[in-house]
Amino acid sequence: MAKPKLPVDVNTNVPSIARMYDFSLGGNNNFTVDRIAAEKLNDLVPGSNIVAKQNREFLIRVTTALAQEHGIRQFLVRVCRHRGMFTRSYRRLIQTAGWSTSTTIR
């Protein structure tokens, strides 16, 4: 499979906080510069990578409670986006949280 073409305005020589966050979550929408910057941040602020994971876990807990306990079936998500590159897919949350297949994310 061919590698997807990046938008022209994505600078892979400058770290992006969205891609650093993606790296901290174990995603693959990041570049070497992002990984280096995320590791430097974790050296300066020990545990910052853990905070990113805890943030995602909190999001899953809250949205799961809304879906399972309160019957919410539609979510509007404002994702951290850097010039066409999304961080880890929110559609994956439906699978990992075991939500109803009728749940939609917009």
Sine and cosine of phi, psi and omega as CSV:
sin_phi,cos_phi,sin_psi,cos_psi,sin_omega,cos_omega
0.00,0.00,0.71,-0.71,0.00,-1.00
-0.95,0.30,0.57,-0.82,0.04,-1.00
-0.94,0.33,0.71,-0.70,-0.01,-1.00
-0.89,0.46,0.60,-0.80,0.00,-1.00
-0.97,0.22,0.73,-0.69,0.02,-1.00
-0.98,0.21,0.54,-0.84,0.14,-0.99
-0.86,0.51,0.52,-0.85,-0.06,-1.00
-0.84,0.55,-0.57,0.82,-0.11,-0.99
-1.00,0.04,0.16,0.99,0.06,-1.00
-1.00,0.07,0.89,-0.46,0.01,-1.00
-0.99,-0.10,0.95,-0.33,-0.03,-1.00
-0.99,0.11,0.08,1.00,0.04,-1.00
-0.99,-0.17,-0.12,0.99,-0.01,-1.00
-0.86,-0.51,0.78,-0.63,-0.01,-1.00
-0.91,0.42,0.54,-0.84,0.04,-1.00
-0.88,-0.48,0.72,-0.70,-0.01,-1.00
-0.89,0.46,-0.56,0.83,0.03,-1.00
-0.91,0.42,-0.67,0.74,0.00,-1.00
-0.96,0.27,-0.51,0.86,0.09,-1.00
-0.91,0.42,-0.66,0.75,0.04,-1.00
-0.89,0.46,-0.70,0.72,0.05,-1.00
-0.84,0.54,-0.71,0.70,0.03,-1.00
-0.87,0.49,-0.69,0.72,0.00,-1.00
-0.89,0.46,-0.47,0.88,0.03,-1.00
-1.00,0.06,-0.06,1.00,-0.01,-1.00
1.00,0.02,0.27,0.96,-0.01,-1.00
-0.98,0.20,0.01,-1.00,-0.02,-1.00
-0.83,-0.56,0.26,0.97,0.06,-1.00
-0.99,-0.12,0.86,0.51,-0.02,-1.00
-0.50,-0.87,0.20,-0.98,-0.03,-1.00
-0.82,-0.57,0.15,-0.99,-0.03,-1.00
-0.79,0.61,-0.70,0.72,-0.01,-1.00
-0.87,0.49,-0.58,0.81,0.02,-1.00
-0.94,0.34,-0.66,0.75,0.00,-1.00
-0.91,0.41,-0.66,0.75,0.03,-1.00
-0.89,0.45,-0.72,0.70,0.00,-1.00
-0.90,0.44,-0.65,0.76,0.01,-1.00
-0.91,0.42,-0.63,0.77,0.03,-1.00
-0.93,0.37,-0.63,0.78,0.06,-1.00
-0.90,0.44,-0.67,0.75,0.04,-1.00
-0.86,0.50,-0.69,0.73,0.00,-1.00
-0.92,0.39,-0.50,0.87,0.08,-1.00
-0.93,0.37,-0.65,0.76,0.00,-1.00
-0.97,0.25,-0.60,0.80,-0.02,-1.00
-0.80,-0.60,0.99,0.14,-0.05,-1.00
-0.82,0.57,0.72,-0.69,0.01,-1.00
1.00,-0.06,-0.02,1.00,-0.01,-1.00
-0.89,0.45,-0.52,0.85,0.06,-1.00
-0.93,0.37,-0.53,0.85,0.04,-1.00
-0.94,0.35,-0.62,0.79,0.02,-1.00
-0.87,0.48,-0.64,0.77,0.03,-1.00
-0.88,0.48,-0.69,0.72,0.01,-1.00
-0.92,0.39,-0.63,0.77,0.03,-1.00
-0.91,0.41,-0.59,0.81,0.06,-1.00
-0.87,0.48,-0.71,0.70,0.02,-1.00
-0.91,0.41,-0.65,0.76,0.02,-1.00
-0.89,0.46,-0.63,0.78,0.05,-1.00
-0.89,0.46,-0.71,0.70,0.04,-1.00
-0.84,0.54,-0.68,0.73,0.01,-1.00
-0.90,0.43,-0.70,0.72,-0.01,-1.00
-0.88,0.47,-0.72,0.69,-0.05,-1.00
-0.91,0.41,-0.75,0.66,-0.04,-1.00
-0.93,0.36,-0.52,0.86,0.07,-1.00
-0.92,0.40,-0.69,0.73,0.03,-1.00
-0.88,0.47,-0.68,0.73,0.02,-1.00
-0.88,0.47,-0.65,0.76,-0.03,-1.00
-0.96,0.29,-0.74,0.68,-0.12,-0.99
-0.99,0.13,-0.64,0.77,-0.09,-1.00
-1.00,-0.05,-0.38,0.92,-0.08,-1.00
-0.85,-0.53,0.03,1.00,0.10,-1.00
0.95,0.30,0.26,0.97,0.04,-1.00
-0.93,0.38,0.75,-0.66,-0.06,-1.00
-0.84,-0.55,0.03,1.00,0.01,-1.00
-0.66,-0.75,0.74,-0.67,-0.03,-1.00
-0.81,-0.59,0.70,-0.72,0.11,-0.99
-0.97,-0.22,0.87,-0.49,-0.10,-0.99
-0.90,-0.43,0.79,-0.61,0.14,-0.99
-0.98,-0.18,0.99,-0.14,-0.07,-1.00
-1.00,0.06,0.44,-0.90,0.09,-1.00
-0.96,0.27,0.87,-0.49,-0.10,-1.00
-0.75,-0.66,0.68,-0.73,0.03,-1.00
-0.85,-0.53,0.99,-0.16,0.10,-0.99
0.73,0.69,0.85,0.53,0.12,-0.99
1.00,0.00,-0.10,0.99,-0.02,-1.00
-0.94,-0.34,0.93,-0.37,0.01,-1.00
-0.99,0.14,0.48,-0.88,0.17,-0.99
-0.97,0.25,-0.04,-1.00,-0.08,-1.00
-0.66,0.75,0.68,-0.73,-0.13,-0.99
-0.85,0.52,0.77,-0.64,0.05,-1.00
-0.97,0.23,-0.36,0.93,0.07,-1.00
-0.89,0.46,-0.48,0.88,0.05,-1.00
-0.89,0.46,-0.46,0.89,0.02,-1.00
-0.86,0.51,-0.58,0.81,0.01,-1.00
-0.86,0.50,-0.69,0.72,-0.02,-1.00
-0.94,0.35,-0.75,0.66,-0.09,-1.00
-0.94,0.35,-0.49,0.87,-0.03,-1.00
-1.00,-0.01,-0.14,0.99,0.02,-1.00
0.93,0.36,0.55,0.83,0.02,-1.00
-0.95,0.32,0.26,-0.96,0.11,-0.99
-0.86,0.51,0.58,-0.81,0.03,-1.00
-0.92,0.38,-0.22,0.98,0.05,-1.00
-0.99,0.11,-0.08,1.00,0.02,-1.00
-0.94,0.34,0.71,-0.71,0.06,-1.00
-0.85,-0.53,0.50,-0.87,0.06,-1.00
-0.85,-0.53,0.80,-0.60,0.00,-1.00
-0.84,-0.54,0.00,0.00,0.00,0.00
